Amino acid sequence: MHAIAVLGPVCTVLSVSLVWPQVIKVYRAGTVAGLSSNGTLHGLAACTLWTMYGAARGVGPLIVSNGAIGVALLLIAAAQIHHRTFGVGRLLAVAACIVAVGGGALALSTVLAGWLAIVVGVTSILPQTFHVSRVTDLSGVSLPMYGLVMLTGTLWSVYGVMIGDYLIVITNVIIFPCALFVATKAWRFQYATAPLAVEIV
């Protein structure tokens, strides 16, 4: 019981912090090369849905954690807009659509809204995975972020087993191999093109 009480907050803190190395990488390196615009928008959709669900259920930690992730993703989106990866109109259209869909789901059932958030959240890593499989320049991808994604996914899986919630386990079993693929390909690119560089963000 003590391990569960410790592991839950640790997983929450890691979840909140895992996107920020990517924000730092984007602004420090001045590039968004290797980042999927669809991945950013998909991630924003997921954290918006979770925030709406958290607000409807009155779950403060869910609101705070997804709000923090949303701010990080908006900063990445701003950089992508600056680098002309996509336009402001597309961001606003996606935002309007997800608020309408999420609001409609909440009007029908908070359970439905929760499942919608789960489906969108679980699949949010797929656009980045597919993007990385097609492109060669991955200089904008943060290795520490994907290391954190794998660590967080592993800990959430352990937590899910401990509390008997296998939906948590299944979610992270899907995310882990995608994060490993992205991290491996980005590591090969970054160290093959700059073998003496040390990745710190």
Backbone bond lengths (Angstrom), bond angles and torsions (degrees), N, CA, C in turn:
res aa  C-N    CA-C-N  psi(-1)  N-CA   C-N-CA  omega(-1)  CA-C   N-CA-C  phi
1 M - - - 1.469 - - 1.523 110.79 -
2 H 1.346 116.23 -38.52 1.462 120.58 179.56 1.525 110.62 -63.09
3 A 1.349 117.07 -40.92 1.465 121.60 179.85 1.527 110.83 -62.79
4 I 1.324 117.27 -40.31 1.472 121.38 178.69 1.528 110.22 -63.68
5 A 1.325 116.35 -42.15 1.465 120.79 -178.96 1.521 111.53 -64.06
6 V 1.335 117.52 -31.09 1.470 121.65 179.41 1.518 110.95 -83.72
7 L 1.339 116.49 -43.63 1.464 121.26 -173.67 1.522 112.69 -65.69
8 G 1.336 117.75 -37.53 1.467 120.62 179.75 1.523 112.92 -57.54
9 P 1.357 118.20 -54.26 1.468 119.32 178.02 1.529 113.49 -62.79
10 V 1.353 117.13 -35.64 1.470 120.28 178.75 1.520 109.95 -62.32
11 C 1.326 116.82 -45.14 1.465 121.30 178.24 1.528 111.36 -61.73
12 T 1.324 116.28 -39.56 1.468 120.60 179.65 1.519 111.23 -64.38
13 V 1.345 116.63 -45.67 1.471 120.63 179.70 1.527 110.65 -62.74
14 L 1.338 117.18 -43.61 1.465 120.54 178.27 1.525 110.94 -62.71
15 S 1.327 117.31 -39.79 1.467 120.93 179.22 1.522 111.57 -61.81
16 V 1.340 116.06 -40.66 1.468 120.80 179.43 1.525 111.12 -66.55
17 S 1.336 116.75 -38.16 1.470 120.85 -171.77 1.522 114.38 -88.78
18 L 1.333 118.83 -13.39 1.459 118.44 -168.22 1.527 115.21 -69.00
19 V 1.324 119.72 -24.68 1.469 120.71 -179.33 1.526 112.10 -81.69
20 W 1.325 117.80 -22.21 1.468 120.18 -172.26 1.527 114.69 -65.47
21 P 1.357 120.93 -32.99 1.466 117.98 174.03 1.529 113.00 -59.05
22 Q 1.339 116.34 -32.66 1.462 119.47 177.81 1.523 110.99 -69.20
23 V 1.327 117.06 -38.03 1.474 120.70 176.77 1.528 109.52 -61.38
24 I 1.327 116.19 -47.08 1.467 120.98 -179.56 1.527 110.56 -61.32
25 K 1.326 116.31 -43.66 1.464 121.55 179.59 1.517 111.13 -59.35
26 V 1.324 116.90 -47.30 1.462 122.18 -178.11 1.526 111.49 -59.91
27 Y 1.334 116.65 -46.25 1.461 119.65 -175.75 1.520 112.66 -80.73
28 R 1.319 118.22 -30.92 1.462 120.40 178.21 1.521 111.47 -74.11
29 A 1.336 116.12 -43.49 1.467 120.73 -178.36 1.530 111.93 -82.79
30 G 1.333 116.93 -19.04 1.464 120.43 179.53 1.515 113.29 68.80
31 T 1.332 117.32 30.27 1.460 120.60 179.61 1.523 110.53 -144.67
32 V 1.346 114.11 150.90 1.466 120.34 173.64 1.526 109.71 -117.56
33 A 1.336 116.10 18.29 1.467 121.01 -178.69 1.522 110.43 -59.20
34 G 1.315 115.36 129.67 1.457 120.70 179.32 1.517 114.46 92.75
35 L 1.345 116.67 -6.97 1.474 119.71 -179.75 1.527 110.35 -95.86
36 S 1.304 115.95 133.53 1.458 121.91 179.89 1.527 110.71 -84.00
37 S 1.325 116.27 125.39 1.472 119.04 176.04 1.530 109.90 -65.51
38 N 1.334 116.60 -36.96 1.465 119.50 176.87 1.523 111.10 -64.02
39 G 1.336 116.65 -35.36 1.460 120.80 177.73 1.516 112.00 -63.87
40 T 1.337 115.82 -42.52 1.464 120.13 178.84 1.528 110.52 -63.81
41 L 1.322 116.28 -45.87 1.463 120.66 -178.83 1.533 111.18 -66.99
42 H 1.319 116.59 -37.60 1.465 121.77 177.94 1.533 109.63 -64.65
43 G 1.339 116.38 -42.98 1.463 120.85 177.67 1.517 111.99 -62.89
44 L 1.334 115.85 -41.19 1.466 119.90 177.33 1.528 110.85 -63.35
45 A 1.320 116.39 -39.07 1.461 119.85 177.75 1.525 110.44 -62.33
46 A 1.329 115.89 -43.68 1.470 120.15 -178.81 1.522 111.84 -62.99
47 C 1.338 117.28 -48.72 1.469 118.02 -176.86 1.530 111.38 -71.16
48 T 1.331 117.87 -27.52 1.468 120.40 175.22 1.531 110.05 -66.61
49 L 1.325 115.97 -44.57 1.466 120.07 178.76 1.529 111.52 -63.47
50 W 1.337 117.08 -42.59 1.459 120.33 178.09 1.529 111.23 -64.79
51 T 1.337 117.08 -37.62 1.466 120.67 178.83 1.526 110.39 -65.47
52 M 1.332 116.26 -43.20 1.459 120.73 178.28 1.531 110.88 -63.26
53 Y 1.332 115.74 -42.81 1.462 120.77 178.12 1.527 110.46 -63.04
54 G 1.331 116.24 -43.95 1.463 120.73 178.44 1.513 112.20 -61.80
55 A 1.328 116.35 -40.24 1.468 120.44 178.66 1.524 110.52 -65.54
56 A 1.334 116.48 -40.78 1.462 120.40 -179.68 1.525 111.88 -65.83
57 R 1.326 115.98 -34.60 1.468 120.64 -179.06 1.522 113.07 -92.73
58 G 1.336 116.87 -6.73 1.462 120.82 -179.03 1.523 113.34 69.42
59 V 1.344 116.01 34.87 1.465 121.44 -179.25 1.525 108.94 -100.11
60 G 1.345 115.50 96.32 1.462 121.39 -176.28 1.513 115.39 -55.01
61 P 1.359 119.15 -49.79 1.469 119.61 -178.61 1.530 113.22 -58.64
62 L 1.329 116.58 -35.01 1.459 120.65 178.95 1.523 110.22 -66.30
63 I 1.321 116.48 -39.98 1.464 121.05 178.86 1.527 110.28 -66.39
64 V 1.332 116.36 -47.78 1.468 121.20 -176.81 1.523 111.18 -64.46
65 S 1.347 117.00 -47.87 1.459 119.86 -176.06 1.525 111.54 -64.84
66 N 1.328 117.24 -45.44 1.460 119.58 -179.58 1.523 112.46 -73.76
67 G 1.334 116.27 -28.45 1.464 119.38 173.28 1.519 111.17 -63.68
68 A 1.339 116.67 -42.46 1.468 121.65 179.08 1.527 111.13 -65.04
69 I 1.333 116.20 -42.31 1.463 120.44 177.68 1.529 109.82 -64.08
70 G 1.335 116.31 -40.54 1.458 120.80 178.78 1.524 112.65 -61.15
71 V 1.326 117.29 -41.18 1.467 120.93 177.90 1.527 109.90 -62.09
72 A 1.340 116.48 -44.38 1.466 120.64 179.27 1.534 110.70 -60.96
73 L 1.316 116.11 -44.62 1.461 119.69 -179.41 1.526 112.12 -67.64
74 L 1.327 116.93 -33.48 1.472 119.68 175.65 1.527 111.35 -65.19
75 L 1.329 116.69 -36.02 1.464 120.31 176.56 1.529 110.86 -65.80
76 I 1.332 116.24 -39.62 1.463 119.90 176.52 1.528 109.78 -66.37
77 A 1.342 116.63 -42.37 1.469 120.81 177.83 1.517 111.18 -60.25
78 A 1.344 117.12 -40.06 1.471 120.80 178.55 1.528 110.70 -61.38
79 A 1.327 116.69 -40.35 1.463 120.58 178.02 1.527 110.30 -66.89
80 Q 1.318 116.93 -40.19 1.467 119.89 178.93 1.528 111.00 -66.12
81 I 1.318 116.96 -38.10 1.467 120.17 175.78 1.526 109.67 -64.31
82 H 1.332 116.92 -42.96 1.470 121.80 178.16 1.536 111.09 -59.54
83 H 1.324 116.55 -38.68 1.470 121.37 179.94 1.531 111.89 -88.70
84 R 1.328 116.42 9.85 1.467 123.87 174.90 1.534 113.47 62.08
85 T 1.324 115.90 33.92 1.464 120.13 173.99 1.525 109.85 -74.11
86 F 1.308 116.08 -37.41 1.467 121.73 171.63 1.517 108.24 -155.58
87 G 1.326 116.91 170.90 1.455 120.87 -174.85 1.521 113.60 -102.58
88 V 1.320 115.14 166.33 1.466 121.89 179.22 1.519 110.64 -61.64
89 G 1.334 116.96 -37.12 1.461 121.07 -179.85 1.518 112.29 -58.39
90 R 1.322 115.94 -39.95 1.472 119.64 179.47 1.522 111.02 -66.93
91 L 1.325 116.64 -40.67 1.468 121.16 177.58 1.527 110.61 -61.19
92 L 1.336 116.47 -45.99 1.464 120.59 -179.17 1.533 111.70 -66.30
93 A 1.335 116.34 -37.10 1.469 120.19 178.98 1.524 110.60 -64.96
94 V 1.337 116.57 -43.94 1.468 120.41 178.78 1.522 110.03 -64.14
95 A 1.345 116.87 -42.25 1.467 121.02 179.95 1.530 110.78 -61.16
96 A 1.322 116.35 -46.09 1.467 120.56 -179.71 1.528 110.82 -63.02
97 C 1.320 116.23 -41.49 1.465 121.31 -178.94 1.527 111.07 -64.74
98 I 1.322 116.55 -45.82 1.470 119.37 -175.87 1.528 111.29 -70.21
99 V 1.332 117.32 -35.31 1.471 120.03 176.64 1.531 109.80 -66.57
100 A 1.338 116.49 -40.37 1.467 119.86 178.49 1.524 111.14 -65.43
101 V 1.339 117.23 -45.82 1.468 121.22 -179.11 1.529 110.33 -66.59
102 G 1.343 115.69 -45.12 1.463 119.60 178.99 1.515 112.28 -63.77
103 G 1.319 115.86 -41.43 1.466 120.14 177.81 1.522 111.70 -64.04
104 G 1.340 115.94 -40.14 1.458 120.09 177.72 1.523 111.52 -64.53
105 A 1.337 116.41 -41.67 1.469 120.47 178.51 1.519 110.85 -63.60
106 L 1.333 116.05 -42.37 1.471 120.09 178.96 1.524 111.81 -64.44
107 A 1.326 115.84 -35.99 1.466 119.37 179.30 1.525 111.03 -64.46
108 L 1.330 116.54 -30.13 1.463 120.90 179.45 1.530 111.39 -84.21
109 S 1.337 115.79 -46.11 1.467 119.58 -176.04 1.522 110.05 -172.35
110 T 1.343 116.68 135.73 1.466 119.29 175.66 1.534 110.38 -67.69
111 V 1.323 116.75 -29.46 1.475 120.07 177.41 1.525 109.99 -64.57
112 L 1.320 116.80 -43.46 1.462 121.45 177.25 1.524 110.52 -60.99
113 A 1.338 115.79 -43.84 1.463 120.15 178.58 1.526 110.80 -62.13
114 G 1.328 116.70 -38.77 1.453 121.23 178.18 1.517 111.90 -63.49
115 W 1.332 117.40 -44.78 1.461 120.91 178.56 1.531 111.35 -65.36
116 L 1.325 116.10 -36.89 1.467 120.01 176.93 1.530 109.82 -62.03
117 A 1.335 116.28 -44.32 1.469 120.68 178.47 1.526 111.10 -62.40
118 I 1.333 116.83 -39.20 1.468 120.78 178.96 1.523 110.86 -63.43
119 V 1.330 116.75 -48.32 1.468 120.92 -177.43 1.530 110.74 -62.50
120 V 1.331 116.43 -46.53 1.471 119.95 -179.89 1.525 110.33 -67.04
121 G 1.334 117.12 -39.55 1.465 120.56 -179.94 1.513 113.11 -65.10
122 V 1.339 116.76 -45.30 1.465 121.31 -178.74 1.526 111.15 -62.46
123 T 1.318 116.92 -38.52 1.462 120.46 -176.03 1.530 113.42 -87.91
124 S 1.336 117.42 -0.20 1.465 119.63 -174.58 1.525 113.51 -66.68
125 I 1.334 118.42 -20.03 1.464 120.52 179.05 1.539 111.87 -84.74
126 L 1.326 117.20 -15.02 1.466 119.94 -175.04 1.532 113.99 -64.83
127 P 1.350 120.37 -43.75 1.471 118.09 178.69 1.526 113.10 -58.51
128 Q 1.345 117.04 -39.96 1.464 119.96 177.82 1.528 110.90 -66.39
129 T 1.322 116.79 -39.17 1.470 120.96 178.91 1.523 110.49 -62.17
130 F 1.331 117.66 -47.85 1.460 121.70 179.35 1.530 111.02 -64.31
131 H 1.339 116.14 -39.47 1.464 120.85 179.95 1.527 110.46 -62.28
132 V 1.323 116.78 -46.67 1.466 122.22 -179.44 1.527 110.96 -62.98
133 S 1.316 117.13 -32.18 1.466 119.99 179.93 1.525 112.13 -70.10
134 R 1.358 117.23 -18.67 1.470 121.17 -175.62 1.523 114.11 -103.82
135 V 1.341 117.97 -25.31 1.464 119.72 -173.53 1.524 110.73 -102.75
136 T 1.344 115.05 163.02 1.466 119.22 179.88 1.522 112.98 -106.76
137 D 1.340 117.16 -34.18 1.469 120.46 -178.35 1.530 109.57 -84.51
138 L 1.334 115.72 108.81 1.465 121.16 -179.58 1.527 110.97 -118.16
139 S 1.325 116.06 30.49 1.466 120.53 -176.37 1.520 112.96 -67.51
140 G 1.333 117.98 -20.68 1.465 120.21 -179.53 1.519 114.49 -91.11
141 V 1.341 117.76 -2.22 1.464 121.36 -177.12 1.526 109.93 -84.18
142 S 1.319 116.80 130.23 1.470 122.34 179.60 1.526 110.93 -87.04
143 L 1.330 116.31 115.17 1.468 120.22 177.26 1.533 112.48 -64.62
144 P 1.349 118.60 -43.38 1.469 117.81 178.10 1.526 113.86 -58.81
145 M 1.336 116.59 -34.15 1.464 118.09 178.75 1.524 110.45 -60.40
146 Y 1.327 116.53 -47.56 1.460 118.90 -177.22 1.524 111.83 -72.79
147 G 1.323 117.05 -26.47 1.456 120.31 170.50 1.525 110.58 -63.50
148 L 1.337 115.49 -42.92 1.469 120.39 177.06 1.522 112.12 -65.90
149 V 1.335 116.54 -37.44 1.462 119.99 178.10 1.532 109.61 -60.66
150 M 1.340 116.27 -43.77 1.475 119.77 -179.68 1.527 111.53 -67.27
151 L 1.338 116.33 -43.42 1.466 120.00 178.35 1.524 110.74 -62.42
152 T 1.333 115.71 -46.94 1.462 120.61 -179.37 1.528 111.04 -62.50
153 G 1.335 116.31 -43.03 1.454 120.54 178.83 1.527 112.26 -61.61
154 T 1.322 115.83 -40.32 1.466 120.26 178.27 1.525 110.65 -63.90
155 L 1.337 116.35 -45.96 1.465 120.24 -178.85 1.530 111.74 -66.90
156 W 1.339 117.15 -38.95 1.468 120.11 176.82 1.522 110.12 -63.41
157 S 1.345 117.07 -37.81 1.468 120.21 178.59 1.521 110.89 -63.98
158 V 1.334 115.96 -44.13 1.470 120.23 177.31 1.527 110.02 -61.16
159 Y 1.339 115.57 -44.03 1.466 120.75 178.93 1.527 110.55 -60.95
160 G 1.345 116.16 -43.26 1.457 120.47 179.48 1.517 112.48 -60.82
161 V 1.343 116.36 -41.42 1.469 120.47 177.25 1.529 110.44 -64.02
162 M 1.341 115.86 -42.34 1.471 120.49 -176.84 1.530 112.26 -64.45
163 I 1.337 116.63 -34.90 1.467 118.75 -178.59 1.531 111.78 -97.53
164 G 1.348 116.34 -0.52 1.457 120.26 178.29 1.510 114.67 74.68
165 D 1.355 117.40 24.68 1.465 121.45 178.26 1.528 108.14 -107.73
166 Y 1.331 115.81 94.89 1.465 119.75 -173.60 1.523 112.97 -80.13
167 L 1.337 117.66 -8.53 1.460 119.82 172.24 1.527 109.22 -66.01
168 I 1.332 116.92 -38.87 1.470 121.13 175.87 1.517 109.66 -62.09
169 V 1.314 116.90 -42.67 1.472 121.27 -179.46 1.520 110.82 -63.29
170 I 1.329 117.18 -48.84 1.467 121.82 -178.47 1.519 110.88 -60.07
171 T 1.342 116.25 -42.83 1.461 121.23 178.60 1.516 111.43 -55.06
172 N 1.327 116.56 -46.67 1.459 120.28 -175.18 1.522 113.28 -81.33
173 V 1.318 117.08 -21.88 1.461 120.24 173.76 1.525 109.84 -66.58
174 I 1.331 117.05 -32.05 1.464 121.64 177.51 1.529 110.40 -74.57
175 I 1.323 117.34 -42.10 1.461 121.84 -175.34 1.526 112.09 -70.94
176 F 1.338 117.76 -40.61 1.460 121.43 -173.12 1.538 114.09 -55.21
177 P 1.355 119.23 -52.99 1.467 117.77 -177.75 1.523 113.43 -64.15
178 C 1.335 117.09 -31.66 1.467 120.17 176.98 1.527 110.35 -65.52
179 A 1.334 116.32 -45.46 1.467 120.68 178.61 1.519 110.87 -63.03
180 L 1.321 117.37 -39.51 1.469 121.49 178.34 1.522 110.86 -63.19
181 F 1.326 117.02 -41.97 1.463 121.08 178.46 1.527 111.25 -62.37
182 V 1.343 116.64 -47.83 1.468 121.15 179.93 1.531 110.52 -61.03
183 A 1.333 116.64 -46.73 1.460 121.19 -178.63 1.528 111.40 -63.02
184 T 1.324 116.97 -42.72 1.464 121.05 -178.92 1.519 111.52 -64.14
185 K 1.328 117.27 -46.28 1.459 120.44 -178.68 1.534 111.05 -68.16
186 A 1.339 116.81 -39.86 1.472 120.41 178.21 1.527 110.50 -65.52
187 W 1.331 117.17 -40.60 1.470 120.99 179.03 1.520 110.26 -61.95
188 R 1.318 117.31 -44.57 1.470 120.87 179.02 1.525 111.29 -60.90
189 F 1.339 116.22 -43.60 1.462 119.34 -179.52 1.527 110.98 -66.32
190 Q 1.308 117.19 -48.90 1.461 120.69 -173.59 1.524 112.65 -68.35
191 Y 1.305 117.19 -36.28 1.457 119.56 -179.40 1.515 112.74 -87.05
192 A 1.340 117.70 -22.14 1.462 120.32 176.01 1.516 110.61 -75.58
193 T 1.349 117.06 -34.72 1.461 120.40 -178.15 1.520 112.15 -87.72
194 A 1.348 116.36 -24.29 1.473 120.10 179.57 1.525 108.15 -142.14
195 P 1.343 117.78 75.33 1.460 120.54 -172.41 1.503 115.30 -64.03
196 L 1.329 117.71 -21.02 1.463 119.06 -178.99 1.517 112.35 -94.77
197 A 1.358 116.54 -6.26 1.470 119.23 -178.15 1.515 109.58 -75.83
198 V 1.315 114.89 145.37 1.456 120.83 176.80 1.511 108.52 -110.70
199 E 1.319 116.62 119.58 1.478 122.46 -179.04 1.522 108.89 -76.90
200 I 1.337 117.30 116.77 1.446 119.90 -178.16 1.508 113.30 -118.27
201 V 1.340 117.33 -9.97 1.462 119.86 178.15 1.510 110.00 -130.81
